[in-house]
């Protein structure tokens, strides 16, 4: 399947694995890249530059295909100098692709370009996509209201954002939010995107480090089993419904500060609950497409099934022309 994104990133299929803290490690990223997509490891999982470099090198032992590193500059990530260390790591290691999010990557564009690194900036709104193009991003991911993680504050769906962004931008567009199968991929291409990003679907794979309790919960979950938190601090996040997310909403209702909220939404509590299978405590990003996931499969099976079924859909649509 050839699109501007497959050509830009030198990958076989226009499927990109979302950066998911704690889960986007070498094993998952390499599996996605080996299956023809673009795997991504998440910098924020690591305490600093040294540990990220180790993860990058581990990824290279597992795949000889292109992969990327996600560097989030959102307020919950950590000390202000952490992002700079992460950018130093990817430049020194000459990682093929960097996915940035949160603040504009403008400060780092020159150094990344000089190192030959492709820059994909993830945004939740058209105005941010236009700025990313202006400062030199090679491609943009635009995420709608359905996505797990941070869909922005505008509550606009992927169905609307994607064609509008495609009409606005001259650089390749990747759509995110609500994608878990072949129907989503074909729809995104029809809307003007050159590829899709999937996070939630890859959580329920054999290579994912999430506890089996999480994966099995996902198979029973509905599209209504997620909730938006952190609106009060203008850092809206879609997460799975549980005691932890309810606690955050209660704290926000009484005017909790960012520092108070961080004690619940980040750090050891969330990581331990994810890996130990504690479904009640901590918060974990989850998109509404969880309601479409019915099986735990290998990454290779997920991607192969999407491409095979996408071909069938395209053939069926072609037949409608009579």
C-alpha positions in Angstrom: 0.0 0.0 0.0 1.7 3.1 -1.2 1.0 6.6 0.2 3.0 9.7 0.8 3.5 8.5 4.4 4.9 5.1 3.4 7.3 6.9 1.0 8.3 9.5 3.5 9.0 7.0 6.3 10.2 4.1 4.1 7.6 1.7 5.5 5.4 -0.9 3.8 2.0 0.0 5.3 0.6 3.4 6.4 0.0 2.3 9.9 1.8 4.0 12.8 1.8 2.8 16.4 1.0 5.5 18.8 3.4 6.6 21.6 2.0 5.1 24.8 3.9 5.8 28.1 5.1 2.6 29.8 3.9 0.3 26.9 5.7 1.7 23.9 8.9 -0.1 24.5 11.4 -1.8 22.2 9.4 -5.1 22.0 6.2 -3.5 20.8 7.8 -0.9 18.5 10.0 -3.5 16.8 7.0 -5.8 16.3 5.1 -3.0 14.5 8.1 -2.1 12.4 8.8 -5.7 11.5 5.2 -6.1 10.4 5.5 -3.2 8.0 4.2 -0.3 10.0 6.2 2.3 12.0 6.8 1.3 15.6 7.4 4.1 18.2 9.0 4.0 21.6 8.1 6.6 24.1 10.8 8.8 25.6 8.7 9.7 28.7 8.9 6.1 29.9 12.5 6.7 30.7 14.0 8.8 33.5 16.7 10.4 31.3 18.9 10.4 28.2 21.0 7.3 29.1 18.0 5.1 29.6 16.4 6.2 26.3 19.6 5.5 24.4 19.6 2.0 25.9 16.0 1.5 24.7 16.8 2.8 21.2 19.7 0.4 20.9 17.6 -2.5 22.2 15.0 -1.7 19.5 17.8 -1.9 16.9 18.6 -5.4 18.0 15.0 -6.4 17.4 14.4 -4.8 14.0 16.3 -3.4 11.1 13.3 -1.5 9.9 12.6 2.2 10.5 11.1 3.1 13.9 10.5 6.3 15.8 10.7 8.0 19.3 7.8 9.9 20.8 8.8 13.0 22.7 5.9 14.6 24.6 6.3 18.1 25.9 3.0 18.1 27.8 3.0 19.4 31.4 2.8 16.1 33.1 6.0 14.7 31.5 8.5 16.0 34.0 11.3 18.5 34.6 11.6 21.2 31.9 15.1 20.0 30.8 13.9 16.4 30.2 12.8 17.0 26.6 16.1 18.5 25.7 17.9 15.4 26.9 15.6 13.2 24.9 16.2 15.2 21.7 19.9 14.9 22.3 19.5 11.1 22.6 17.6 10.7 19.3 20.0 13.0 17.4 23.1 11.2 18.7 21.5 7.8 17.9 20.2 9.1 14.5 16.7 7.6 15.1 14.9 7.7 11.7 11.7 9.4 13.0 10.7 11.6 15.9 7.0 12.1 16.9 6.6 15.3 18.9 3.5 16.5 20.8 2.4 19.1 23.2 4.4 22.3 22.6 5.7 23.2 19.1 8.9 21.4 18.1 10.3 24.6 16.5 13.3 24.8 18.9 14.5 21.4 17.8 13.6 21.4 14.1 17.0 22.6 12.8 19.0 20.1 14.7 16.7 17.2 13.8 16.7 18.1 10.1 20.5 18.4 10.2 20.7 14.9 11.6 18.4 13.6 8.8 15.5 12.8 11.2 11.9 13.0 10.0 9.6 15.1 12.2 6.0 14.2 12.8 4.1 16.5 15.1 0.9 15.4 16.7 -1.8 18.0 17.2 -5.5 18.1 18.2 -6.6 21.1 16.1 -6.1 22.6 12.7 -4.4 25.8 14.0 -1.6 23.7 15.6 -1.3 21.6 12.4 -0.7 24.8 10.4 2.0 26.0 12.8 3.7 22.6 12.7 3.9 22.8 8.9 5.1 26.4 9.1 8.0 25.5 11.5 9.2 22.6 9.4 7.5 19.4 10.4 7.6 16.7 7.7 4.1 15.4 8.5 1.3 16.0 11.0 -0.8 13.6 13.0 -4.2 15.1 13.8 -6.2 13.4 16.6 -9.9 13.8 17.1 -12.2 13.6 20.2 -12.3 9.8 20.1 -8.6 9.3 20.7 -7.0 7.9 23.8 -4.6 10.3 25.5 -4.9 14.0 24.7 -7.5 15.0 22.1 -7.4 18.7 23.0 -10.1 21.0 24.3 -12.3 21.5 21.2 -14.2 18.2 21.2 -14.1 17.9 17.4 -14.2 14.4 15.9 -11.6 12.8 13.6 -14.3 12.6 10.9 -14.4 16.4 10.7 -10.7 17.2 11.5 -9.2 14.9 8.9 -10.7 16.3 5.7 -10.3 19.9 7.0 -6.7 19.3 7.8 -6.2 17.6 4.4 -7.6 20.6 2.7 -5.4 23.0 4.7 -2.0 21.3 4.7 0.5 20.6 2.0 2.6 18.1 4.0 1.4 14.5 4.5 -1.4 14.0 7.1 -1.9 11.1 9.5 -5.3 10.6 11.2 -5.7 9.5 14.8 -8.6 8.7 17.0 -11.0 5.8 16.5 -8.9 3.6 14.3 -8.7 -0.1 15.1 -9.5 -2.0 11.9 -9.5 -2.0 8.1 -12.6 0.1 7.8 -10.9 2.9 9.7 -7.9 2.8 7.5 -9.9 3.0 4.3 -12.1 5.7 5.8 -9.0 7.8 6.8 -7.6 7.5 3.3 -11.0 8.5 1.8 -11.0 11.6 4.1 -7.6 12.7 2.8 -5.2 11.2 5.2 -2.0 9.4 4.1 -2.1 6.9 7.0 -3.4 6.3 10.5 -2.0 6.1 14.0 -3.3 3.4 16.4 -2.6 3.2 20.1 -5.5 1.5 21.8 -5.6 -1.4 19.3 -1.9 -2.3 20.0 -2.5 -2.5 23.7 -4.5 -5.7 23.1 -1.7 -7.5 21.4 0.6 -10.3 22.6 3.6 -8.1 22.4 2.1 -5.4 24.6 3.5 -5.4 28.1 0.1 -4.5 29.6 -1.2 -7.1 32.2 -3.5 -9.7 30.8 -6.3 -8.3 33.1 -6.1 -5.1 31.0 -6.3 -6.8 27.7 -9.2 -9.0 28.8 -11.1 -6.0 30.1 -10.6 -4.4 26.7 -12.3 -7.3 24.9 -15.5 -6.7 27.0 -15.4 -2.9 27.0 -17.7 -0.7 25.1 -17.1 2.6 23.4 -18.7 4.3 26.4 -16.1 2.9 28.8 -13.8 5.8 28.6 -13.9 9.3 30.2 -12.3 12.7 29.8 -10.3 14.0 32.7 -7.9 17.0 33.3 -10.2 19.5 31.5 -9.8 21.9 34.5 -6.1 22.3 33.8 -6.7 22.5 30.0 -4.8 19.2 29.4 -7.8 17.0 28.6 -7.1 13.3 28.5 -9.3 10.4 27.5 -8.7 7.4 29.8 -10.5 4.2 30.8 -13.3 4.5 33.4 -12.3 3.2 36.8 -12.0 4.4 40.4 -8.9 6.3 39.6 -10.5 8.4 36.8 -13.5 9.0 39.0 -11.2 10.3 41.8 -9.6 12.7 39.4 -13.0 14.1 38.3 -13.9 14.6 42.0 -10.6 16.4 42.6 -11.2 18.6 39.6 -14.7 19.4 40.7 -13.3 20.9 43.9 -10.6 22.8 42.1 -7.5 20.7 42.6 -4.2 22.1 41.3 -2.0 20.5 38.7 0.4 19.3 41.4 -2.4 17.6 43.2 -3.7 15.9 40.1 -0.2 14.7 39.1 -0.1 12.6 42.2 -3.0 10.6 40.8 -2.6 10.7 37.0 1.1 10.0 36.6 4.0 8.1 38.0 4.3 4.9 40.0 0.6 4.4 40.6 -0.4 4.3 37.0 2.6 2.2 36.0 2.2 -0.4 38.7 -1.6 -0.7 38.1 -1.0 -1.3 34.4 1.7 -3.9 34.9 0.2 -5.6 37.9 -3.3 -5.8 36.5 -5.0 -3.5 39.0 -8.0 -2.3 37.1 -9.2 0.1 39.8 -6.3 2.4 40.6 -4.3 4.8 38.4 -5.3 6.2 35.1 -4.5 4.8 31.6 -5.2 6.4 28.2 -7.8 4.5 26.2 -9.6 5.5 23.0 -13.3 5.0 22.2 -12.3 2.4 19.6 -11.8 0.0 22.5 -15.4 -1.0 21.7 -14.2 -2.4 18.4 -11.6 -4.8 19.8 -12.7 -8.4 20.3 -9.5 -10.4 20.2 -6.0 -10.4 21.5 -3.7 -11.0 18.5 -0.1 -10.6 17.6 1.0 -7.3 16.1 1.7 -9.1 12.8 -1.8 -10.6 12.8 -3.4 -7.2 13.5 -1.6 -5.4 10.7 -1.9 -8.2 8.2 -5.7 -8.5 8.9 -6.1 -4.7 8.4 -4.3 -4.7 5.1 -6.1 -7.8 3.8 -9.5 -6.5 4.7 -8.7 -3.1 3.4 -8.0 -4.6 0.0 -11.4 -6.4 0.1 -13.2 -3.1 1.1 -11.5 -1.2 -1.8 -12.5 -3.9 -4.2 -16.1 -3.8 -3.0 -16.2 0.0 -3.3 -14.8 -0.3 -6.8 -17.6 -2.7 -7.7 -20.2 -0.1 -6.8 -19.2 1.8 -9.9 -21.1 -0.8 -11.9 
